[in-house]
Amino acid sequence: MTSRTLALGFENVFQRLLFCEVVALDNPEVSSMFEVIANNLLGALPARKGQYSDGAVGLVSTVKTSRKVEFRGEMWVGRDGTQWTEPLLTTVTDKIFTKQGIWITIIVGSDRGEGELFSAFGVNLVC
């Protein structure tokens, strides 16, 4: 699955939650979406050097406002053949009306990163 496809899938999950639809957050594809976001937004941090994110588990969503969804769970993290989980908090905010797109803030353990939806998935929008 391409990064663009994952990004569009994540946008679909976000929009469905805003419309109070039930979404299977334990789906492996959803877990992969959070993995890609974490690797792209946190991977360059000095504290994360040599680490990788390997999927989210135990995800629970809360619609905070008509434009904001919060996700909580655990992120599998690994380094040198060892894996462990760290607390995961992700906030997704629709800022389309201010021409900023959909904004993602992710916190894994004590590390924080943020970016617009497509940049969080490493998608280059230049045609």
TAWO-V579550 format. One record per residue. N is the residue number from 0. BURIAL is # if it has 9 or more other ideal C-beta (glycine too) atoms within 8 Angstrom, else .. Layout:
# TAWO-V579550
N/BURIAL ; N/BURIAL
This chain:
# TAWO-V579550
0/. ; 1/. ; 2/# ; 3/# ; 4/. ; 5/# ; 6/# ; 7/. ; 8/# ; 9/# ; 10/# ; 11/. ; 12/# ; 13/# ; 14/. ; 15/# ; 16/# ; 17/# ; 18/. ; 19/. ; 20/. ; 21/. ; 22/# ; 23/. ; 24/# ; 25/. ; 26/. ; 27/. ; 28/# ; 29/# ; 30/# ; 31/# ; 32/# ; 33/# ; 34/# ; 35/# ; 36/# ; 37/# ; 38/# ; 39/# ; 40/# ; 41/# ; 42/# ; 43/. ; 44/# ; 45/. ; 46/. ; 47/# ; 48/. ; 49/. ; 50/# ; 51/. ; 52/# ; 53/# ; 54/# ; 55/# ; 56/# ; 57/. ; 58/# ; 59/. ; 60/# ; 61/. ; 62/# ; 63/. ; 64/. ; 65/. ; 66/. ; 67/# ; 68/# ; 69/# ; 70/# ; 71/# ; 72/# ; 73/# ; 74/# ; 75/# ; 76/# ; 77/# ; 78/. ; 79/. ; 80/. ; 81/. ; 82/. ; 83/. ; 84/. ; 85/# ; 86/# ; 87/# ; 88/# ; 89/# ; 90/# ; 91/# ; 92/# ; 93/# ; 94/# ; 95/. ; 96/. ; 97/. ; 98/. ; 99/. ; 100/# ; 101/# ; 102/# ; 103/# ; 104/# ; 105/# ; 106/# ; 107/# ; 108/. ; 109/. ; 110/# ; 111/. ; 112/# ; 113/. ; 114/# ; 115/# ; 116/# ; 117/# ; 118/# ; 119/# ; 120/# ; 121/. ; 122/# ; 123/. ; 124/. ; 125/. ; 126/.
